[in-house]
């Protein structure tokens, strides 16, 4: 019909329209009038006898139904069918080939590389810094939105999350748990319910844990601070460094902590925005893998500032 071919009877999407870019509803609906309304779009479809929908993509959660389900006559022509309740009489332009791709976990969304399927936090977000949701979501759309961040993830088909680091409470799970197609592309997965399709790029931001902080940046004397490593807190609820405690909140960096601890032999940054000073490391504090100090400083996303019960520990040279 006029450069379009009948695809079949299609359901609406889950909580979204199968075709969402333009909508019409009126008595006198016919297939021809809907097609004319949707000139220039890849898809159009009639529904409930008197409704017309246009779009360039079909929602990923829209599924094929039996042709017999589209059993309502068009309000403007009783010789034509115009869908039914939650059933779309769907047409596709003949200039666009019928898709043959298979549903996949997209390995890259340049310049990002997929890291896997991860759990969301029970009471928060694993990537909380910049969040959007829309019916045209794909992993490439999310990558573009999060272009200033090294991490991004899609979730629940239409949600996108960005961050400087992935919260350590988020754990990798089986890929099969990221099982929802993207709302904007039915051939790639966009996470699942409380499951994140996680991507990372080392070229967007390269987090660093500098070995030294210079006197001009930190302590305002001739000394340097040397990185000792990543350390636990001490035994029996005692702080590894407890002579002086402070922090700069959202402005905290290794530099502000070093300046705060001027006059002490050690300083340690913990949980992003906490700062501890001392002349000795209390008993029970032990070195752990440097990767466990994985929280970025809120005032400088190119520095690590410890983690939960983990100190990025520095000693005056």
C-alpha positions in Angstrom: 0.0 0.0 0.0 1.7 3.2 -1.2 5.2 2.0 -0.6 4.4 0.2 2.6 4.0 -3.5 3.2 1.8 -5.2 5.9 4.1 -6.6 8.7 1.4 -8.2 10.9 -0.6 -7.7 14.0 1.6 -6.3 16.8 1.2 -5.7 20.5 1.9 -2.4 22.2 5.2 -2.2 24.1 5.6 -2.8 27.9 4.7 0.6 29.4 5.5 2.3 26.1 3.9 2.7 22.7 5.1 0.4 20.0 5.3 3.5 17.7 5.7 6.7 19.7 6.8 9.5 17.4 3.4 10.8 16.1 -0.2 10.0 17.1 -3.7 10.6 15.6 -7.2 9.6 16.6 -10.4 10.4 14.9 -13.7 9.0 13.5 -13.3 8.2 9.8 -10.0 6.4 10.2 -8.8 4.3 7.2 -5.5 2.6 6.4 -4.9 5.2 3.6 -5.5 8.2 5.9 -3.1 6.8 8.6 -0.5 6.1 5.9 -0.8 9.7 4.7 -0.5 11.0 8.3 2.7 9.1 8.7 4.4 10.1 5.5 8.2 10.0 5.9 8.2 7.5 8.8 9.5 3.9 8.5 6.5 2.5 10.3 2.8 3.2 10.8 -0.1 1.3 12.3 -3.8 1.6 13.1 -5.3 0.5 16.5 -8.7 0.3 18.1 -10.5 1.2 14.9 -9.8 4.9 15.1 -6.2 5.4 16.2 -3.0 6.0 14.1 0.6 5.8 15.2 3.9 6.6 13.4 7.5 5.9 14.1 11.0 5.1 12.7 11.6 2.3 15.2 9.5 -0.3 16.9 9.6 -0.6 20.7 11.7 -3.6 21.7 9.0 -4.9 24.0 6.4 -4.9 21.2 5.7 -8.5 20.1 4.0 -10.2 17.2 0.4 -11.4 17.8 -2.0 -13.5 15.7 -3.3 -11.7 12.7 -6.8 -12.7 13.8 -6.3 -10.5 16.9 -6.5 -7.4 14.8 -10.2 -7.7 14.3 -11.7 -4.2 14.6 -13.0 -2.6 11.4 -11.7 0.9 10.5 -14.2 3.6 11.7 -14.0 5.2 8.2 -14.0 2.0 6.1 -15.8 -1.2 7.2 -13.9 -3.2 4.5 -10.6 -2.7 6.3 -9.2 -3.8 9.6 -7.6 -1.2 11.9 -6.1 -3.3 14.7 -7.9 -3.8 18.0 -7.4 -3.1 21.7 -3.7 -3.3 22.4 -3.2 -4.6 18.8 -1.6 -2.6 16.1 -2.2 -3.2 12.4 1.5 -2.6 11.4 3.0 -1.5 8.1 6.7 -1.0 7.2 8.1 1.0 4.3 9.5 -1.1 1.5 12.6 1.0 1.3 13.9 -0.4 4.6 14.7 -4.1 4.6 13.1 -6.3 7.2 15.7 -6.6 10.1 17.4 -10.0 10.3 19.9 -9.3 13.2 19.9 -11.3 16.4 19.6 -10.0 19.9 23.1 -9.6 21.4 25.0 -8.1 24.3 26.7 -5.3 22.4 30.5 -5.8 23.0 31.4 -2.1 22.4 29.8 1.3 22.3 32.8 3.4 21.1 35.0 4.3 22.9 33.5 2.0 25.7 33.9 -1.7 26.1 31.3 -3.9 27.8 32.4 -5.2 31.2 29.4 -7.5 31.9 26.1 -7.7 33.6 26.1 -6.3 37.2 23.7 -6.1 40.1 22.2 -2.7 41.1 22.6 -1.6 44.7 19.7 -2.6 47.1 19.4 1.0 48.4 21.0 3.2 45.8 22.7 3.4 42.4 25.9 1.8 41.4 26.4 4.7 38.9 24.7 7.7 40.4 26.2 10.8 38.7 24.0 11.4 35.6 20.8 9.6 34.9 18.3 9.7 31.9 15.5 7.5 30.6 13.7 7.5 27.3 11.9 5.2 24.8 14.7 5.5 22.3 17.4 4.1 24.6 20.3 2.1 23.2 23.8 1.5 24.5 25.2 3.9 22.0 22.7 6.6 23.1 23.8 6.0 26.7 27.5 6.1 25.7 26.9 9.5 24.0 25.0 10.9 27.1 27.8 9.7 29.4 30.7 10.9 27.2 32.4 12.8 30.1 32.4 9.7 32.4 34.5 6.6 32.3 31.6 4.3 33.2 28.1 3.9 31.9 25.3 1.3 32.1 21.9 0.7 30.7 19.1 -0.8 32.8 15.5 -1.9 32.5 15.5 -1.3 28.7 15.2 2.5 28.8 17.4 3.8 31.6 21.0 5.1 31.4 23.4 5.7 34.3 26.9 7.4 34.3 29.6 7.5 36.9 33.3 8.0 37.7 33.5 4.6 39.3 31.3 1.5 39.7 30.2 1.1 43.4 32.0 -1.9 44.9 28.6 -3.1 46.1 27.6 -3.9 42.5 28.6 -7.5 41.7 29.0 -9.2 38.4 26.2 -11.7 37.6 25.4 -14.1 34.7 24.8 -12.3 31.4 21.5 -14.1 31.1 20.2 -11.8 33.9 20.6 -8.8 31.6 17.7 -10.0 29.4 15.7 -6.9 28.4 16.1 -5.5 24.8 16.8 -1.8 24.5 13.6 0.3 24.1 15.3 1.9 21.0 16.8 -1.2 19.5 15.3 -4.6 19.8 18.5 -6.3 18.7 20.7 -5.3 21.7 20.3 -5.8 25.4 19.9 -2.9 27.9 20.3 -4.6 31.2 17.3 -6.0 33.1 15.3 -5.6 36.3 17.8 -4.4 38.8 20.6 -5.5 36.4 23.1 -3.2 34.7 24.7 -3.6 31.2 28.0 -2.1 32.3 30.6 -0.4 30.0 34.0 1.2 30.7 36.5 3.3 28.8 40.0 4.0 30.0 40.4 6.8 27.5 37.5 9.0 28.8 39.1 9.5 32.1 42.2 7.8 33.4 42.0 7.6 37.2 45.3 7.8 38.9 46.8 7.2 42.4 49.8 9.5 42.3 52.9 8.3 44.1 53.9 11.8 45.4 52.2 15.0 46.2 54.5 18.1 45.8 55.0 20.7 48.5 53.3 23.3 46.5 50.2 21.2 46.2 50.0 19.9 49.7 51.9 20.5 52.9 53.6 23.9 52.0 57.0 22.7 53.1 59.9 20.9 51.4 58.7 17.4 52.0 57.0 14.9 49.7 54.3 12.4 50.6 54.9 8.9 49.4 52.1 6.4 48.7 52.4 3.5 51.2 49.4 1.5 49.9 45.8 0.6 50.6 45.3 -0.3 54.2 42.4 -1.5 56.5 41.3 0.2 59.6 42.8 -1.1 62.9 41.5 -3.7 65.4 38.5 -3.4 67.8 37.0 -0.3 66.2 40.2 1.8 66.5 41.1 4.0 63.6 44.4 3.2 61.9 45.2 6.9 62.1 43.4 8.7 65.0 45.5 11.8 65.9 43.4 14.2 63.8 40.2 13.6 61.8 38.5 15.7 59.2 37.4 16.1 55.6 36.4 18.5 52.9 33.2 16.9 51.8 32.5 17.4 48.1 35.9 19.2 47.7 38.0 16.4 49.2 41.1 15.4 47.4 44.4 13.8 48.3 45.9 17.3 48.3 43.4 18.8 50.8 44.0 15.8 53.1 47.7 16.2 52.9 47.4 19.9 53.7 45.0 19.1 56.6 47.6 16.6 58.0 50.6 19.0 57.8 52.9 18.3 60.7 52.0 14.6 60.9 54.0 11.6 59.5 51.0 9.9 57.9 47.7 10.8 56.3 45.0 8.6 54.9 42.0 9.2 52.7 38.9 7.0 53.2 35.4 6.6 51.8 36.0 9.4 49.3 35.6 12.4 51.6 37.2 11.4 55.0 40.7 12.3 56.1 42.8 10.9 58.9 46.2 11.9 60.3 48.7 10.4 62.7 52.4 9.7 63.5 52.0 6.0 63.6 49.8 3.3 62.2 47.7 1.6 64.9 47.9 -2.1 65.5 45.7 -4.3 63.3 45.8 -2.1 60.2 46.9 -4.3 57.3 47.8 -3.8 53.7 45.4 -5.1 51.1 45.3 -5.1 47.3 45.5 -1.6 45.9 42.4 -2.3 43.8 40.3 -2.2 47.0 41.0 1.5 47.4 38.6 2.2 44.5 36.6 5.3 45.4 37.3 8.5 43.6 38.0 11.7 45.5 34.8 13.9 45.2 37.0 16.9 44.5 39.2 15.2 41.9 38.0 12.2 39.9 41.6 11.5 38.8 42.6 10.5 42.4 41.5 7.6 44.6 40.5 8.4 48.2 40.3 4.9 49.7 36.9 3.1 50.1 34.7 1.6 52.9 37.1 0.5 55.7 40.0 1.2 53.3 42.6 3.9 53.5 44.7 5.3 50.7 47.7 5.7 53.0 50.6 8.2 52.5 53.8 8.8 54.5 55.9 11.9 54.7 59.2 11.2 52.8 
